[in-house]
Amino acid sequence: MPPTDYLDWLRREGRIVIVGASLAGLRGAETLRAEGFTGELTMIGDEPYEPYDRPPLSKAVLLGRAAPHHTALPHRMEIDAKWRLGVAAAGLDVEAKRVRLADGDEVEYDRLLIATGVRARPWPKEDEARLEGVFTLRTRDDAAALLRRLKAGPRRVFVIGAGFTGSEIASACREQGIAVTVAERAGAPLVGALGGVVGAVAAEMHRENGVDLRTGVMVTALEGDPAGRVRAVHLSDESVVEADVVIVSLGATRNTDWLAGSGLGAGPRGIACDAGCRAFDFRGIVTDDIFVAGDVARSPHALFGYQFLSLEHWGNAIAQAETAAHNMINPSAERRPHLWVPAFWSSQFGVNIKSVGVPPMGEQIMITQGSLAERRFVGVYGHNGRTIAAVSFDNTRWLEFYQREIERGAPFPVEFPTVDRRPEGRVPVDSDFPDPALPTHGPMVTLSGYSPTDQQLVFHPARH
């Protein structure tokens, strides 16, 4: 069948399966219907709920301002889908075009969109992770369980990890008057995402709001009582902190386990795909009937040296899903690349934090507006003489401007009349990111390799 005839048939009568009842999955489904797909659409999700919004779980939900079951995502339009909820995908047969479910059933497809996202990384010692009072926070059920425990009035909450989620949890606890200790293996909160210069500001925010912040330490053990309830946390500096609630906030693991043996280029860093969201197989050959979107995807970005980026962000999930869905049902000449500029926001201790670009790529940072001391500033990151990212604390009005600078490859250091001429704003300084070889849970943007076209090895055929 000629490609145009196949696409016409696919749009009218084909079967599209979306694995992942997530934000990316829902927006992908809506885009398919909006662009004229009238075939059979199946949505598969491991949770028993239709797609819901995750950012409020560590903010409004923990503060009691929103109920966990009131976080459902609004539908832009009716998608007329078959919902297979509460059952996880357990395998993929690429040749037969079938998704195997955990209950043994199989779902056939003509084109597949994978939007399985990530899950919270658990505490690695399973017996300690099972102690009553030990939590992770990723799902609606996680948030509901943790909210009930916080309402019961714990003596002390211990948060393992001071990335964005851990910091937001600590902020929510302090706002409710709950004693909280935060342990971070790096020198300050947020250093994996924003570097040590900005991390030092975040550390001050924690401590001034009453957080017992422990940096440069690791948790070595969680201690339980005879009834199986957590009662203390042991640290690498040999200190012990009594706590009856422990929240493990060590970042996320991409949901790719179910693809083992499928032949796709999937692993702990996600599923590799091209800029058009088509998945690669393990040989680096692009597929034409499997697409990827959202947190689980790794795709090259022209603005950032064609490095493969894994982006954990609400806006990226929407933009990438819309691109993937469009490309699934349109001819190659009408396909478009996913070139969304990474962005992230957080609210903690009364401060609004937002970034654009890829801060971990920046070797240097320059405070261009405001002041670190005032905690109202914009910091711009540079990489190889280019503006690569910007972060703001309570100063978001400048970020749209710096996003345009990133998009045009503007030079770094920044030289504009608007740059504050205070001492800290005149000279770029080392942004102080941790060694990328060390494990960290901080980045929301992960640099995970280069484009396959960036040749790193030279092949010398054997001569006989």
C-alpha positions in Angstrom: 0.0 0.0 0.0 1.5 3.4 -0.9 2.3 5.6 2.1 -0.4 8.1 1.3 -3.0 5.4 1.0 -1.8 3.8 4.3 -2.1 7.1 6.1 -5.6 7.7 4.8 -6.6 4.3 6.0 -4.9 4.8 9.3 -6.7 8.1 9.9 -10.1 6.5 9.1 -9.9 3.0 10.4 -6.5 2.4 12.1 -5.9 1.3 15.7 -3.8 3.7 17.8 -2.8 2.6 21.4 -1.5 5.1 23.9 0.4 3.5 26.9 0.3 5.9 29.7 -2.9 7.5 31.0 -0.9 10.6 31.8 -0.8 14.3 30.8 1.1 13.5 27.7 -1.1 10.6 26.9 -4.3 12.6 27.2 -3.0 15.6 25.2 -1.7 13.2 22.6 -5.2 11.5 22.3 -6.9 14.9 22.0 -4.5 16.0 19.3 -5.2 12.8 17.3 -8.9 13.4 17.4 -8.5 17.2 16.7 -6.5 16.4 13.6 -9.0 14.0 12.1 -8.2 10.5 13.5 -11.5 8.6 13.5 -10.1 5.1 14.1 -10.0 3.0 17.3 -8.2 4.7 20.2 -7.2 2.8 23.3 -5.7 4.3 26.5 -3.8 2.1 28.9 -2.9 3.2 32.4 -1.5 1.4 35.4 -3.5 3.5 37.9 -7.2 3.2 38.2 -7.7 6.9 37.5 -8.1 8.9 34.3 -5.2 11.4 33.8 -4.7 13.9 36.7 -2.4 16.8 37.4 0.8 15.9 39.4 2.4 19.3 40.3 -0.3 20.2 42.9 0.5 17.0 44.8 3.6 18.4 46.5 2.1 21.9 46.8 -1.6 22.6 47.2 -2.6 19.0 48.1 -0.1 18.7 51.0 -1.3 22.2 52.2 -4.9 21.0 52.2 -5.9 23.5 49.6 -6.8 20.9 47.0 -8.1 17.3 47.5 -6.1 14.6 45.9 -9.2 13.3 44.0 -9.9 16.8 42.7 -6.7 17.0 40.5 -8.2 15.4 37.4 -7.0 17.0 34.2 -9.7 18.8 32.2 -10.5 17.3 28.8 -10.2 19.7 25.9 -12.5 17.6 23.9 -14.2 14.1 23.8 -11.6 11.6 22.7 -14.0 8.5 22.4 -11.4 6.1 23.7 -11.4 2.6 25.2 -9.9 3.0 28.7 -7.9 0.1 30.1 -7.2 1.5 33.6 -5.7 -0.2 36.6 -3.6 -2.6 34.6 0.0 -2.0 33.6 1.6 -2.7 30.3 3.9 -5.7 30.8 5.5 -6.2 27.4 5.7 -5.2 23.8 5.9 -7.3 20.7 7.2 -5.0 18.0 6.9 -7.4 15.1 3.3 -8.5 16.0 2.4 -4.9 17.0 0.9 -6.0 20.3 1.0 -4.6 23.8 0.9 -7.2 26.5 -0.9 -6.3 29.7 -0.1 -7.4 33.3 -3.4 -9.4 33.4 -2.3 -11.4 30.4 -4.5 -9.7 27.8 -3.0 -8.2 24.6 -3.9 -5.1 22.7 -3.1 -4.8 19.0 -2.1 -1.5 17.4 -1.2 0.0 14.1 0.6 2.9 15.7 1.7 3.2 19.3 2.4 6.2 21.5 4.4 5.5 24.7 3.8 8.1 27.4 4.5 6.0 30.5 6.4 8.8 32.4 8.4 8.2 35.5 7.9 6.8 39.0 9.4 7.8 42.3 12.7 6.2 43.1 12.1 4.1 46.3 14.3 3.7 49.3 16.8 1.0 48.2 16.6 -1.1 51.3 13.3 -2.9 50.9 12.8 -3.9 54.5 13.3 -0.3 55.6 11.1 1.0 52.8 8.3 -1.1 54.1 8.3 0.5 57.5 5.1 2.3 58.5 5.6 6.0 58.1 8.0 5.8 55.1 6.6 7.5 52.0 7.4 8.5 48.4 5.4 11.2 46.5 4.5 10.7 42.9 0.9 9.4 42.6 -2.5 10.6 43.7 -2.6 7.7 46.2 0.8 8.7 47.5 -0.4 12.2 48.2 -3.6 11.1 49.9 -1.7 8.8 52.2 0.9 11.4 53.1 -1.7 14.1 53.6 -3.5 11.8 56.1 -0.3 11.3 58.0 0.6 15.0 58.1 -2.9 15.8 59.4 -2.3 13.3 62.3 0.4 15.6 63.6 3.8 13.9 63.3 6.5 14.9 65.8 9.1 15.3 63.0 9.1 14.7 59.3 12.4 13.7 57.7 12.9 14.4 54.0 15.6 12.5 52.1 16.7 14.7 49.2 16.5 18.4 48.7 15.6 18.6 45.0 12.5 20.5 43.9 10.0 18.0 45.2 11.8 17.5 48.5 12.1 21.2 49.0 8.4 21.7 48.2 7.5 19.1 50.8 9.7 20.7 53.4 8.0 24.0 52.6 4.5 22.6 53.0 5.5 21.0 56.3 6.9 24.2 57.7 3.8 26.2 56.6 1.7 23.9 58.7 4.1 24.2 61.7 5.5 20.7 61.4 9.1 20.1 62.5 11.1 18.9 59.5 14.7 17.8 58.8 16.0 17.6 55.3 19.2 15.6 54.4 21.0 16.4 51.1 24.2 14.6 49.9 25.3 17.7 48.0 26.3 21.0 49.5 22.9 22.7 49.2 19.4 22.2 48.0 18.7 22.3 44.2 22.4 22.1 43.2 21.8 19.4 40.7 19.2 21.5 38.9 20.5 25.0 39.4 24.1 24.8 40.7 25.8 25.8 43.9 25.5 29.6 43.5 21.7 29.4 43.5 21.7 26.5 45.9 23.3 28.6 48.6 20.3 30.9 48.3 17.9 28.0 48.6 19.8 26.8 51.7 19.3 30.1 53.4 15.6 29.9 52.6 15.3 26.5 54.2 17.1 27.5 57.4 15.4 30.9 57.8 12.0 29.0 57.6 13.0 26.7 60.4 14.1 23.6 58.4 16.8 21.6 60.0 18.9 21.3 56.9 21.7 18.7 56.8 24.0 19.0 53.8 27.0 16.9 52.7 25.5 13.8 54.3 23.8 10.7 53.3 21.2 8.6 55.0 22.6 5.2 55.9 19.7 3.5 57.5 16.0 3.9 58.6 15.4 2.5 62.0 12.0 0.9 62.9 10.4 0.1 66.3 9.2 -3.4 67.3 5.8 -2.6 65.7 7.3 -1.9 62.3 7.0 1.9 62.5 9.9 4.2 61.5 11.3 6.0 64.5 14.8 7.3 63.5 17.1 8.1 60.6 20.8 7.3 60.7 23.2 9.6 58.8 26.7 9.2 57.4 28.1 11.6 59.9 27.0 9.2 62.6 24.2 11.4 63.8 20.7 10.0 64.5 17.5 12.0 64.0 14.3 10.8 65.6 11.4 11.0 63.1 8.0 9.3 62.7 7.5 10.2 59.1 10.2 9.8 56.4 9.7 11.0 52.8 12.0 9.6 50.2 12.6 12.2 47.6 15.5 10.8 45.5 14.2 11.7 42.1 12.5 9.5 39.5 13.0 6.3 37.5 11.6 6.2 34.0 9.0 3.6 33.3 10.7 1.5 30.7 11.1 -1.9 32.5 8.1 -3.3 30.6 10.0 -2.8 27.3 12.8 -5.2 28.2 13.4 -7.5 25.3 11.2 -5.5 22.9 14.1 -4.3 20.8 13.5 -0.6 21.5 16.3 1.7 22.5 14.9 1.9 26.1 16.7 2.0 29.4 17.0 3.8 32.7 17.4 7.2 31.0 14.2 6.7 28.9 13.3 5.8 25.4 15.5 7.3 22.7 13.6 9.0 19.9 14.3 11.4 17.0 13.2 15.1 17.0 9.9 13.9 15.5 9.3 11.7 18.5 9.8 8.4 16.6 11.4 5.7 18.8 14.8 4.2 18.0 15.4 0.5 18.2 18.4 -0.8 20.0 20.5 -0.6 16.8 19.8 3.1 16.5 17.4 2.6 13.6 14.3 4.8 13.8 10.9 3.1 13.8 7.9 4.5 12.0 5.0 3.2 14.0 6.2 3.7 17.6 6.3 7.3 19.1 7.3 8.6 22.5 6.3 11.7 24.5 6.7 13.2 27.9 9.0 12.4 30.8 10.0 8.9 29.4 11.3 10.3 26.1 14.9 11.2 25.3 15.1 13.4 22.2 17.8 15.5 20.5 17.5 19.3 20.7 19.0 21.6 18.1 19.5 24.5 20.5 21.6 22.4 22.9 24.1 20.7 20.6 21.8 17.9 19.6 22.2 16.3 22.9 19.5 13.9 23.9 17.4 15.6 26.7 15.1 13.9 29.1 12.7 16.6 30.4 10.5 16.2 33.4 8.2 19.1 32.9 4.4 19.7 32.5 4.8 22.0 29.5 7.2 19.7 27.7 4.8 16.7 28.1 2.0 18.7 26.4 4.2 20.1 23.6 5.9 16.7 22.8 2.6 14.8 22.9 1.1 17.2 20.4 4.1 16.9 18.1 4.1 13.1 18.4 0.3 12.8 17.7 0.6 15.1 14.7 3.5 13.2 13.2 1.8 9.8 13.8 -1.0 10.5 11.3 0.7 12.9 8.8 3.0 12.3 5.9 6.8 12.9 6.4 6.6 16.2 4.5 4.2 17.6 7.0 5.9 16.3 10.2 7.4 18.8 12.6 10.2 18.6 15.2 9.8 18.9 18.9 11.9 22.0 19.8 10.2 23.2 23.0 12.6 25.2 25.2 12.9 23.4 28.6 11.2 25.3 31.5 10.5 24.5 35.1 8.8 26.3 38.0 8.5 25.7 41.7 7.0 27.5 44.7 8.6 27.1 48.1 8.9 29.1 51.3 6.9 31.9 49.6 9.3 32.3 46.7 8.4 31.6 43.0 11.3 29.9 41.2 11.3 29.5 37.4 13.9 28.5 34.9 14.2 28.3 31.1 16.8 26.5 29.1 19.2 23.8 30.4 21.0 25.2 33.5 23.1 22.1 34.1 24.9 22.8 30.8 26.1 26.2 32.1 29.6 26.4 33.4 29.2 29.9 34.6 26.3 32.1 36.0 25.9 35.8 35.9 23.4 37.6 38.1 21.8 40.1 35.6 18.9 41.5 37.5 18.3 42.0 41.2 20.4 40.5 44.0 21.1 37.1 45.5 21.0 38.8 48.9 17.5 40.1 48.3 16.4 36.7 46.8 14.8 38.6 44.0 17.0 38.1 41.0 17.7 36.6 37.5 20.7 34.4 36.9 21.9 33.7 33.4 24.0 30.6 32.5 26.6 30.4 29.9 28.1 27.5 27.9 30.9 28.0 25.3 30.2 31.7 24.9 26.4 31.2 24.5 23.5 32.0 26.7 22.1 28.6 27.6 19.6 29.1 30.4 18.2 31.5 33.0 16.6 31.2 36.4 14.5 33.7 38.4 13.6 34.0 42.0 10.5 36.2 42.3 11.4 37.9 39.0 9.7 36.0 36.2 9.1 39.1 34.0 12.6 38.7 32.5 12.4 35.1 31.6 10.5 35.6 28.3 13.3 37.9 27.2 16.0 35.4 28.1 14.1 32.6 26.4 14.4 34.5 23.2 18.1 35.0 23.8 18.5 31.3 24.3 16.6 30.6 21.1 18.8 32.9 19.0 22.1 31.7 20.6 22.9 35.0 22.2 26.5 35.5 23.4 27.6 35.1 27.0 28.6 37.0 29.1 25.4 39.1 28.8 26.0 42.7 27.9 22.8 44.8 28.0 22.1 48.2 29.6 19.5 46.5 31.7 22.1 44.4 33.5 22.5 45.6 37.1 25.9 47.1 37.7 26.3 45.6 41.2 29.5 43.7 41.9 27.8 40.3 41.7 26.3 41.2 38.3 29.5 42.3 36.5 31.5 39.2 36.3 30.3 35.6 35.6 31.3 33.1 38.2 31.5 29.3 38.3 27.9 28.0 38.5 29.2 25.2 40.8 27.3 22.2 39.6 28.3 18.9 41.1 30.4 16.4 39.2 28.1 14.8 36.6 29.7 11.5 37.3 28.2 11.5 40.8 24.6 10.3 41.2 22.2 13.2 41.8 18.4 13.5 41.9 18.3 17.2 41.3 18.1 17.9 37.5 14.7 18.2 35.9 16.6 18.2 32.6 19.0 15.4 32.0 21.7 15.5 29.4 22.0 11.9 28.2 24.2 11.7 25.2 24.6 13.1 21.7 22.9 12.7 18.3 23.8 9.5 16.5 25.2 11.7 13.7 27.8 13.1 16.0 30.5 10.5 15.3 32.7 9.7 18.3 34.5 6.6 16.9 36.3 5.9 13.7 35.7 2.5 12.2 38.8 0.8 10.7 37.8 -2.3 8.8 40.2 -5.3 9.1 42.6 -5.9 6.3 43.5 -9.4 5.2 
